[in-house]
Amino acid sequence: MKKLLIVALGAALVLTACKGKQEETLDPTTATEVPEGGLRIAYVQLDTLMSQYQFYKDKVVELNRHGENVQSTLQQRAQALQQKAAQFQRNYENNVYTTREQVESVQASLQREQQQLAELEQRLQQELSLQADEAQQALLDSLNNYLKFYNAQRKFDYILSNIGNAPILLANPKYDITAEIVAGLNKRYKPTATSTTAPADSTTTTTTTAAQ
């Protein structure tokens, strides 16, 4: 899951200045040094951001918990079906069924349950995949929304994304704004009692609301 969300953020982010929240300001004591003259470029270490952004960490926990519930449900259904199949085999060997029609009826019932289990597995996996997509979109919306606010004050020409040493092979650490971005994102994030709540600044239409 972490790899999926990080890859989705891997493209360079080209930002233009926009109006931010009037009541929200950046901490001048944490400001990254801005290069003088020429292009003003900074970068964000996405792997570091993902490990420190509380919203992302909460989403990973939520999705993992849902995935475990899905596996538990499927395992219980599969075990129940196996027990029925084993009971059918014992009954057949002990001549419990007196007609061929009885045997075929039980076999047909077991086949229907097996098909239903396969359909349930497909549906639950699709739901899990959809939740992962929604979390990914909420994360992208949250990051992009904050970067627009951030850059309205910092005014970089480009803010690039970096994962490890790719795609940026070498960069001056003084232009790394990851700590600033993480601090700002975590300051905005207001988790609630509901596990599906995403950052208040996100613009996704499923589980988040847009910042004003």
Buried (B, 14 or more C-beta within 10 A) or exposed (E): BBEEBBEBBEEBBEBEEEEBEEEBEBEEEEEBEBBEEEEBBBBBBBBBBBEBBEBBEBBBEBBEEBBEEBEEEBEEBEEEBEEBBEEBEEBBEEEEBEEEEEBEEBEEEBEEBBEEBEEBBEEBEEEBEEBBEBBBBBBBBBBBBBBBBBBBEBEBBBBBBBBEEEEBEEBEEEBBBBBBBBBBBEEBBEEEEEBBBBBBBBBBEBBBBEBE
